[in-house]
Every structure is written in structure tokens, then in C-alpha cells.
Amino acid sequence: MLLDQINHPSDLKKLDLPQLETLAGEIRSFLIEELSRTGGHLAPNLGVVELTIAMHYMYNSPQDKFIFDVGHQAYVHKILTGRKDQFQTLRKYKGLCGFVKRNESEHDVWEAGHSSTSLSAAIGMATARDLKNEKHKVVAVIGDGAMTGGMALEAMNHIGHEKRNVTVILNDNEMSIAPNVGAIHKYLSKIRSDKHYLKAKEEAEHLLKKIPAIGGKLAKTAEKLKDTLKYMMMSGILFEEFGFTYVGPVDGHDLEKLLETLKQCETLQGPVMVHVLTVKGKGYSPAEADSHKWHGISPYKIESGQVLKATDQPPAYTEIFGDALIELAEQDERIVAVTPAMPGGSGLLKFADRFPDRMFDVGIAEQHAATFSASMAMEGMKPVFAVYSTFLQRAYDQVLHDICRQNLNVVFAIDRAGFVGADGETHHGVFDISYLRHLPNMVLMMPKDEQELRQMMKTAILFDQGPIAVRYPRDVGKGIELTPMAETEPLPIGKWETIRAGKETAILAVGPMMDVAIKAADQLASEGIQVEVINARFLKPLDAGMLTSLSQRFETIFTIEEGSVLGGFGSSVLEHYALHRISDIQVIPLGIPDAFIEHGSVKEQRQEVGLTAEHLVTEIQGRLPLQQKRA
């Protein structure tokens, strides 16, 4: 196999075009085979096989810098840079990362797990290059979905102003995770489908190639002709107005055309936009047929495409949320759903079918989604902003400035709160407690099970005093019976729940950590230690009455959360006692330390940071003997 001969990008330069095309087929087969065992981002990587080969053939990595937007489409890049033998560890604990990772290879020069960052990184690297009088190339690869992110447009504006040599490859597959929406998507669709433009472009290029280089005047005339044709056909004009030389569109699966196009770009000065058309999932029919499902996939059977997931599992929290929102929306026509390009991942597809006029997918634009929700709330609607915790980080200022400051009644449905497993450190939802609880007017909740999630959704919709958020994990429920929404009772704001009474100490548990706390309490009970277990379902406001009661009965209490210890729930309990001058109680906060936790299973991640019943038991046993029992 040719693939066995490729251990460095320089090895590609020894191959001719037919061999490169053969290699592309081998890489596709390799990806389909390996990911059937590990899972991962299959469809995005199948779509960029030829493009990645062409880039490494034309340029010289790592001297030339490749910046992949998001980075989940860099599997082919990893294969070509000597990591194919590690693919059996992909996304596993201590194994190969599913995104670009700088400590894996010198060829990985930029890390990202969120979209729309590549162009800003590219102009930064190009500026540094020029200031150091270096000559290497800077090449950014960005998807059409990521182009809807405001940061990408900000960077395009700056790149056009700087006029430095930067090559941007626009990987246009009409998809991000979900089908793309918005004006930019429609604009790209027009370019991609305008047969009149494509024919005129080919004829103009053919004509210009025949013009001999006999002087500046004729060259300027030719350039004016080319510009006139561009404006007549309206292709790429947006990018040209931003200061780019637009090239394309070009078939992203035609290696010969790709290589020819990239070679032509080498003669151009200033920023260049290469518009490449690709098919997400190319070469594997199940992934081509449903690139949304196969964007990120669990292990599967190659022949049938059947996903190998555990059967007979309870519904996921995401599904529970989506169903609850439909029930509530049937009772309240003010309810609208907002998502930044995640209708499927956020459980809103059924809502979109049921209420198409009340569902708003705004594209990869979290900041806009937040302010859009704020203005609808101001006009009397009930916006529910469904977003992953890790992506809500991108809208922090809008949450603070536009929603909390104006005390607007926006409901935040925060999915993927806590560890997320194989996607790793860029996708963990472990900081939202810290960055939301300090915002004035915010109410923050987390359920212990799926029925309590439904209660919280009803609580949030009925709440009319400002912003309110419910966070829930990337997990399935416990399989408990659900009460119809009409019979579901809302929760009193700021009130916790005692799950089990105790005498020696208390555990204040948040969300999924309730199971850890109960398991630890069971183990300690077998040793004669009676531990009180509290469902701290409101992270803000705290249950001040219960905190006072706990301080009167215990010398030490423990908090446990799947979130950052710094600024988290445990910190808020410590702050409460300090501010109320209650000094005769010790609070031991357990959570995620001041570190980024890498990819692996959620179980492995919890073990790494000590969020287990065994660790909690050890902590309690180690502290209790030191207490002076009260009379």
C-alpha cells in the first residue's frame, strides 16, 4: 500500500498524480476502518482527503503553517504527518486527540475546538512572520458554516486591511454540524450553482491565457476585463470587496485541479480566498446520505453503517429537554426556541417540526443568538436559548450586557454541562457555573434526574423575574417515570432538597454528583457513619436557610460538583459563610481542579480529578476523625 510509505509530508512529493489519487482512496478506506472501532468525526474528514493531500503536496509543513478551523477535520493531516499508527487510540484516554494538538506534532501549529478562529490566527501568524522577515506560507482552512461566525468576518476585514500574504481555503460542503443557514450560505450556494458564471469564468481564463505578456497597458486591460466579468456574474465579489483575490469554485475531489489551483495561487500577492467544493462523507455512502448523523459518530458496522450503541437505554437528557419544551410550547404560544447551528445536538428537531415558525437556528453565531433572544424577551416572548455549555462561553458579554444587565426573561437550556468524554478539553462544560453565577439577576439550576429536569423547565418558563438557566449533562436519564407536564410541579426558587438525613456530616451534591454522593453515603453507612445528602439543585440563589441549619449541626460539610472548583458552587458556599460571618463550619469543595482535562471517557475523567464515591469516602474519613464532636 502507498499509505504505508507515507510517514512525513515530504513523502508525498515522490508520488505522481495517479499515485496521489490511489493514496486518497487508501486514506478513505483507512478512516472508515479505524473509525468503525473508535468513533469520531468521520464525515468531515472523508470530505477533505484530496484537499489535505494537495496542501501537503504543494506546501512544506511544518515550515509552512496549516491552521485548521475547529480541527475536527484534521485526521487526514494527522495521517500524513506520521500518526497513522496511533489511530487505534483516537479520542481514547491518553491517546490521539480528535482535534489538532500542539503537543502531538510539530505539524500542529494551532489548536481549536470552537469554530471561526482560523482566520484571526492566520493573520496573526502572517504578521509575526513579516515582522521577523521570514518567508513561509500561512494557510487557513475554514468551513462555510464557520464563515457565519462573526469572528471570521472580523478577521476577513483585518486581513483585507493588512494585505499580507495569507491563503484562505474555504471548504464549502454546505454543512457545519447541521445544514447551514443564513445569507452567507445562500451567497455561497449562488456561486456554487451559477452555471453561467462558471462558463464565463472558463472562457475568460482561456482568453487571458492567450494574451501575450507585451506590456503593462495590455496587462491592465486584461485585468479590467477579468474584474468586469467578476462583477457581471457576481461570483466572489464579497471576498474581493474584503480585499481578497477570489479563486474558484474548484472541485475539492479533483486532485489535478486542486494542485493546479494552489500552484496558481503561489503567483498572487496579498490575501487569497480559494473556494473549494467538497462532499461531506465522500466515499462512504451512509455518511454521504446523512452527513449530519456521521459528523461525529460512535463505533459502527462498516457494511451496514449500523451504529454500535447500547440498547434499551433511557432517553438522553437532551431528548427529555426537547420533549418538555414541546409540551410547554403547546400551552404557551410565547415560547420560541433559539439555537446557534445545533438543532439536532440540542434536541430541537422535533420542536422545529411541531413549531416551524417558532424555531430559530441562527447559524454559528452564539453572540447574536444571545442578543436576539434578549430582544425577543423584551418584546414579551419567552425565548429558550438551547446551547452547549462550551459554546455559551462565546456569548459571555452578551449574557452579561444584554440579558442580565437588562434583567430580561431569557431561559438558558445549557446542554453538555460537565465532562463530555472523547471530545475533550475544548468541549467540556465545566466553567459555566463559574461564569454565570456571579452575574446579577441570574438564576442557575441543575437537576438530579430527568423528572427534575422537566420540573426545572416548567419553573423556568413560569419564572418572570429575569434570566434563568438550567444545565444538564451529556448523558442518559435514569429511566424513572415522567410526570405529564400539566401535572408537573414547579420548584420553589432557591430551595434545596434533603435526600437523606445524617448525623456526622453533609454532602451538598450538584446534578450527576448526586449518584456519587449517595453511593459514598451508602459505603460510609456500612461503617456506622451517617452522612446527610443534599440535592443542591439551585446553584444560585443558594438555600440560605439550609446553609444556616447545616452550620448549626455540623463542623464539616462537603460540596461536590462536575465543574471548576475555582469560582464554582463550592466556592459560593464558602463565600456565603464568610459574608455571613459564620466561621465555625469547614467547607471542603470537591470538583475539577485548576487544569484542562483531556479526552477520554467520562468515567476516566472523573477518576482523574477524584469525582468518585471512593474518593469522596476517603475525603470524609480523613476529615471526620479530626473533628471535635459537639456536646
N, C-alpha and C positions, 0 to 999 in steps of 0.2 A: 504493500500500500504506500502511496505517496505520503499520506499523513504521517507514517512512521519516520519519514525522513525530515520532517519539519520540527525543529527544536528551537529555532530562532527565526525572526522575520527575514533575516538575510538569506535563509534557505529558499525562500520563495523566488528570489531573483535568479535562481538557477533553472527555473521551470519556464517552459514556453506556454503559450495561450491554451492549447488543448490540455496540457497537464494541469494548469491552473483550474480549468473547468472540471477536470476529473477530481481534483482536490476538493472543490466546492461540494461535489456530490458525496465524497467521503466524509467531509465535516458534517454534513446534514445527517448522514447515517449514524455517525458517532454521537451527535447530540441526541437524536431520537432514542438511541440505545441507552446512553448513560442516564438521561433524564427520566427514562421509564423506571429507573430504580431509585433515583434520588429526588425526583420532582424538581421544579424550578421554573424559570422564565423561558419556556420553550418557543412559543410563537414569535416573540420579539427577536430572538437570536436566529431562528430559521430565516427570518426576513432580511438579515444583514450579512449573510455569508459572503456573497460576491463583493459587497461593498467593503467589508473588512479586509478581505484578501487584496482588493485593489489598493486600499490605503497602505497596507504594509508592503505591497509590491512597489508602489510609487515613492513612498517616503522612507525615512530611516529612523525608526523608533529604536531607542528612546531619545536620540538627539532631537528628532522632530517630535513635537508634543501632541498626543492624541487626547482630547478631552471629550469623554462620553457623557452626554446629559443623562441624568439618573444613574446610568451604569449597569442597569439590569440586562442590557443588550450587548454586554462585552464578553460573553462566553467565547465567541469566536476569537476575539482578541487574546483571551487567556490561552486558548489552544495554540495559537500561532506564536505565542511568546513563552513556550516551554512548560505549560502547566497541564497538558492533556492527561498526564499520568496521575494527576491528583483529582480527577473529576469524580471518582467514586466517593470522595469526601465532600462534594459540593453541598454547601449550606448545612453541613453537619458540625457538631461541636468540635472546635479546634481545627476544622477542615477548611477547604477552599471557600472563600466568600462568594455569595451570589452577586455581588456588586464589585466595582473597581476598588482595589485595596492597595494602598501605597506600600504597606509592609510586605506584600506578596511578591512584588516585582518592580524593577526599575522602569518597566514599561507602563506602569500605572501611575500617572502623574497627577490625577485629580480624583477625589472621592465625592460621591453624591448619592443620595438615596431619594432625594426630592428633585422635582423637575425644574427646568428653566434656568439652571445655574451656569450652564456651559459657556454661554457667550460672554458673560461677565468674567469668568475665569480666563477665557481665551484672550480678551483684550488686556487683562492684567498681565498675563504671561508675555504677550507680544510687546507690551510697553516695557516690561523688565528686560526683555531680550534686546530691544533697541537701545535702551539706556546703557546696557552693558556691551553694546556694539557686537552682538552675536548674530548669527545668520540662519539659525534653524527655523523650521516652519512651525506654525501653530495651527492645528486643525481641530475644529469643534464639530461634533456630530450631535444634532438635535432633532427630535421628532416634531412632526406637525402639531401634535397635541400640546407639546411643551411650548410651542410658539404662542399659545394663548396666554401663557403666564406673563404677567406684567413685567417681571424682572427681565425676561428675554427681550421685550420691546425696549425697555430702558437701556439694555446693553447694546442693542442694534443702533439706537440713537447715538450712543457714545462712540461705538465703532465707526459709524459714518462720519462723526466729527473728527476723530483721531486720524482716520485714513491710513492706518498702519496695515501691514500685510497680515491678514488673517483669512483663513479659508473656513467657511462655514458650510457643512454638508447638511442640508435639510432632508432628513429621512422621512419621506412622505408616504405613510402607509394607511392614511385616513383613520388611524386609531391611536388612542393613548391606551388606557386600560379599557375604557368604554368607547363607543363611537364618538368622534369629536363633534363639537357643536360650535356655533358662532360664525361671525363674519369672516374671520381669517380662514376657517375651514372651508367656507363657501368660495372664498377667493382662490384658495389653492385648488379646489375642485374645478373651478373655471379654467385655470391654467392647464390642469392635467387632462381636461377633456376637450379643449378647444382645437379641433382638427384643422380649422382654417389657419390658426396661429402656427401650429406645428408644420403645416405645409409651407406657409410663407417663410418660416424660420429656416427650413431646409433649403429653400430656393435662394434666400438671401445669403446664407452661408456659402452656397455653391458659387453664387455670383461673386462674392467678395474674394473667394479663394482664387478666382481667375484674374483679379485686378493685379497688375504688376506693381511692385514697390518702386515707383518712379518719382517720388517727391511728396512733400508734406501736404500740398494743396489737394492732391487726389486722395491721399490718406484721410484728410479731414472730410472730404466729400463722402467717402465710403463710410466713415464713422457716422456722419449725419444721416446717411441712408439707413444705416443699421438702427440708429436711435429712432428715426421716423417710423420704421416698421414696428419697433417695440411699442411705441405709443399708439400706433394704429390698432395693434392687436391686443393691447392691454395685458401683456403677459410679463410678470416680473417687475412691473412698474413700481409696486410698493417697495420692493427691495432696492430698486435703482434710486428711488427718492430718498431712501435711508442712506444712500452713499455706497451701496454695494454694486459690483458688476454681477449681474444675474446670468447664470449659465444653466440651461435646462429647459424643460424637464428631460431627464435621461433615465432610461430603463435600468433600475438598480440590480437587475439579474443578468444583464448583458455585460460580461466581463470586458470584452473588447471595447465596447462603447464607454464603459466606466474608465478604463485605463486611458483611452484617447482623451476623454473629457478632463481628467485630472492632469494629464500632460499639458493640455492647452492652458489650464489654469496657472501652470507654472510661469507662463509668459506674462501674466497680468500683474499689475501693481495695485496696491490698496486692497480693501476687503472684497472678497469674492463669495457669492452665495451660489452653491451648487445644489440644484433641486433634483433629488433622486427619488424615483418612484419605486417602491418595493411592495411586496405582498407579505403581510404578517402571517407567519406559519408556513411559508413557502416550502413545498416539497413533502409535506405530511398532511394528507387530506383531512383528517379530523381537525387539525389546527387551522388549516385554511378555511374550513367550513364554519368554525366557531372560534375565531381568534380571541374573543373576549374570555371564554372559558379557559383557553390554552395560553393566555397571557402569563399566568402563574399557575402551575399545575402540580398536583400531588403525583406520586408514582402511579403508573398506568400500564395497561397491556398494550404493546405496540400494535398487534394485529387488529384489535377492535377499537382501541382508544378508550377502553373502559378504565375509569379511574379507580384505583385500589384504595378505597376508604373504608373505614369501619362501618359496618351496617347496624341498623337498629339503634342509632344514636338519637338522643333527644334533639330537638331543634336548637340551632345556634342562637346566641343572644341577638345577633344581627337580624335573624328572621323573626324572633319574638318582638323586637322593636318594630319592624316593618308592619307586622300584623296588628300590633297595638295601635300604631299610628293610623292605619286604615279604619279601625273601629272608632277611634276618636274623631277622625275626619268625617265620618258618616254622621256624627252627632253635632259637629261644629264646622260650618262651611267657611269659617275664617282661617282654618288651618291650611297652611301651604308648606311644601317640603322644598328645601334648597340643598343642593349638593355640588361640590366642585369636582365634576368629572368622575364621580364614584356612585352612580345609581345602583349598580349591581352589588358592589362591595359593601355599600351602606344599607342594603336591604330595601331599596325603594322601587324596584322594578314593578312589583305588584301594585304599589301605590300609584305609579305612573300610568299603569293600565286602567286603574279604577278612577283616578282623578287626573287625566292628562293636562287639564287647564290649571291645575294647582301644583304641578311638579316643575321645578326649575333646575335644570342642570346647566350651570354657568361656565363649564369648562374648568381647566386647571387655573383657577383664579380665586384662591381662598380669601384674599383680602377683599376682593369685590363681593364675594358671597356674603361675608360678614356685614359689610355696609349695606348691601342690597337687602339683607334680612332686617337690618336696623330701620331702614326707611319704610319697609312694609309694616313693621311693628308700629312705627309712628303713625301710620295711616289706619291702624285698627285691625290689621291682620294678625294671625298667630303663626309666624314663621318658625319652622323647625329646621335648624341648620344641622344636617347629618354629615359628620366628618370624622375621619380617623384622628385620634389624638395627635399623632406625629405631624399631620398636615395642618391641624388647627394652630400649631406653633407659628405658622407662616402669617397668621392673621392677628397676631397678638395686639398690635397697635390699634387695629380696627375694633377688636373686642373691648379694649380699654377706652379708646377715644370716642368711638361712635355708638357703642352699645351700653357699656357700664356707666360712662360719664353722663349719658342722657337718660340712664335708668329705663331702657327700653325692654319690653317684654319679649325677648327672643329666647327660644328654647334651643339649647345645645344638646344634640344627641351624639355623644363622644364615643365612637367605636374604637376597638383595638386599644383599650386602656390597660396598661400593664405590659408585661412581656408579650412579644408576638412570635417568638421562636426563630425560624430559619431566616427571616428577613433581617434580623439582627439590629445592630445599634442605631441605624438611621431610621428604623421604623417602630422601635419600642415606644409605647405610650406611657412613659414613666415620669414625665415632667409636668403634666397638665395640672396636677393638684397644686404644685408649687407656683405655677404662673397664673393660675386662676383664683386661688383662694385669697390672695392679697388685693384683689380688685374690689373696690367698693361696690355695693349693691348685688354682687354675685352670690347666688345660692348654688351649692355643689353637692351632688348626691352620688352614691354608688350602691347597687343592690347586692344582696347576698345570694339571690336566686332569681329565676325568670319571672316568678309571680311578683316579686318585689319590684322588678324592672317595670312591669305593667302598672303597678301602683305608682311608681315614680313618674311614668309617662302621664298618667292621669293627674298626678299632683302638679306636674309642670304645666300642663295645658290649663288647669284651673287657676294656677298662680297668676296674679295680675299686677304684681308689685315690682317687676323688673326682670333682669336676666336670670335664667335658671338652667342648670346643666345637670345631665345625668350621664355618667361614664360607665361603660360596661366592657367586659373582656372579649378577646378573640377566643371564644370557647363555646362549647355546647352547654345547654342548661342541665339541670339535674333530673329532668323527667317528671317533675311534680305536676299535679293537676292545676290547670289555669282557670281562674275565675273569669266569666264574661265581663267585659269592660263596664257594662251597665251596673254590675254588682260589685265591682272593684272599688274599694275604699281608698281615697287619697290619704297621704301621710301628713301628720302634723309637722310643719316645718321646724327643723332643728331638734327633733325628738329621736333619741336612740332607743334601742330595744335590748332588754336583758334576755339572753338566750338560756343562760344557766347561772344560778346563784353560786357563790363561793365564799370562803372564809379567809384564805391566806393572801390572795392577790387577785388581780383582774387583768384580763386581756381585752383591749379595745381593737377589734378587727374590722378591716375595710374590705368589702367585696369578696373576692375569691379567697382571701386570707381567713374568712370565717371557717372554712373547712379545716384549714391548718390549725386554727385556734381550738376547734372542737376536738380534733384528733389529739392535740397536745394535752388538753384538759382531761381527756379520757385516760391517757397514759399516766398523768400525774395523779388522777383519782385512784388508780390501782396502787399507788404508793402512799395513799392517805392524804394527799394534798388536794384540797378543794379550791378550784380556781373559778372565778366568775368570768363569764364570757359575754361581752357586749357587742352587739351589732351596731357599729358606729357608722350608720348609713348616711348621716349628714356630715360631710366634711367641713361645711360652712353653711349656716352657723353651727357652732358646737352646742352640745346639750349641756348648758352651764349648770343646770340643776343636778344632773347626774354626775358631773365632774366634782361638784361640791360634795355630794354624797360619798363618792369614791375616796375623796381626800379625808373624810371623817372615819372611814372604815379600814383603809389600807395604808401601809407605809410605802409600798412599791406597786406600780402598775406598769403594764407593757402595752405598747401600741405596735401593730403590725400592718403594713401596707405594701402593695406591689407598686411602689412609687419611690421617688427620691426622698431620702431622709432629710436632705437639706431643703428646708422650706416646705416640707410635706405635712401630712396630717399629724404625725408625732410631734413635729415642731410646733404646730398650732396648739397642741395640748400643753406643751411646756410653756409657751407664751401665755396661755390663759392663766396658768397657776402663777407665773411670775407677775403678770399685770394685776392679779387679784391678791398678791402678797400672801399666797398660800405656799409656805415653804416646807411644811412637814410631810411632803409626799415626794417620792422619787419616781420619775417617768423614764422608762427605758424604751426608746424608739427603735423599732426594727423595720428595715426597708432596704432600699437599694443605695449602696454607698456612693461616694463622690467619684464615679467612674462610668465609662461606657461599657456595657456588657455586650459581648459579641454574639454571633449567631450560634444556633444550636437548638435543641428542643426546649420548650418552656420548663419542663422538669429539670433539665440540666442547668438552665439559667437560674432557677430558684435555688437549686442546690449550691450553685456558685456563690450566691450572696446570702445564704442562710435563711431563706424564706421557706423553711420546712418545719414540720411538727417536731422532729428530732432536735433541731437547733433551738427551737423555742423552749422545749423541755429543759435542755441543758442550760439555757439562759436563766430560766426561772429557778431551777435547782441551785444554780450558782449564786443567786441573789438572796433567796429566802433565808438561808441559814444565818445571814449577816443581819437580819432584821431584829430589832428589839420589839418583841411582841407587846402589844398594848394590853393594859390591865383590863 
